[in-house]
Amino acid sequence: MRVPSLVAAAAALSIAVWSCARPSGQAGAGNTARYDLLITNGRIVDGTGAPWFRGDVAISGDRIAAVQS
C-alpha cells in the first residue's frame, strides 16, 4: 500500500467519525463486542473545526461501530 493512499484513508476515516452515531453497546468494561479493526490512541477530527482529540475507533464490517475518547 502506498503511503499517500494510507494518509487519504486515515483522513476519510477521521472525517467520517462524527457522521456516525455511537451505538448503545459502547466498548467498555464488561462488553464482549468483537470488531474487525480497532484503531487505538488516534487523533480524531470531526470536521466541524473543533480541535482534534485522542481516542479509539472500532470498525465492524464497513461501518464505524464505536468511538471512545
C-alpha positions in Angstrom: 0.0 0.0 0.0 1.3 3.4 -0.9 1.7 5.9 1.9 -0.5 8.6 0.2 -3.3 6.0 0.0 -2.9 5.3 3.7 -3.0 9.0 4.5 -6.1 9.6 2.4 -7.8 6.6 4.1 -7.0 7.9 7.5 -8.3 11.4 6.7 -11.5 10.0 5.3 -11.9 7.9 8.5 -11.3 10.9 10.7 -13.9 13.0 8.9 -16.4 10.2 8.9 -16.2 9.5 12.7 -18.7 12.2 13.7 -21.1 11.4 10.9 -21.9 8.0 12.6 -23.9 7.6 15.8 -22.3 5.9 18.7 -24.1 2.6 19.4 -25.7 1.9 22.7 -23.3 -1.0 23.3 -20.2 1.1 23.6 -16.8 -0.5 24.1 -16.0 -0.7 27.8 -15.8 -2.9 30.8 -18.0 -6.0 30.6 -18.7 -5.6 26.9 -17.6 -8.6 24.8 -18.3 -6.9 21.4 -15.9 -8.0 18.7 -14.7 -5.7 15.9 -12.9 -6.3 12.7 -10.5 -3.4 13.3 -9.6 -1.4 16.3 -7.6 1.8 15.9 -6.3 3.0 19.3 -4.9 6.3 20.5 -5.6 8.1 17.3 -6.2 11.7 16.6 -9.9 12.1 15.8 -11.1 15.1 13.8 -14.8 15.6 13.5 -14.7 18.0 10.5 -16.5 20.8 12.3 -13.5 22.9 13.0 -13.3 21.7 16.7 -9.9 20.7 17.9 -8.9 17.0 17.4 -8.9 14.6 20.4 -7.2 11.3 21.2 -9.5 8.3 21.1 -10.2 4.8 19.8 -12.3 3.9 16.8 -13.8 0.4 16.3 -14.7 -0.8 12.8 -17.1 -3.7 12.2 -17.6 -4.6 8.5 -17.7 -1.4 6.5 -19.0 0.8 9.4 -17.7 2.7 12.3 -19.0 0.7 15.3 -17.8 2.8 18.2 -15.8 5.8 19.1 -14.3 6.2 22.6 -12.4 9.2 23.8 
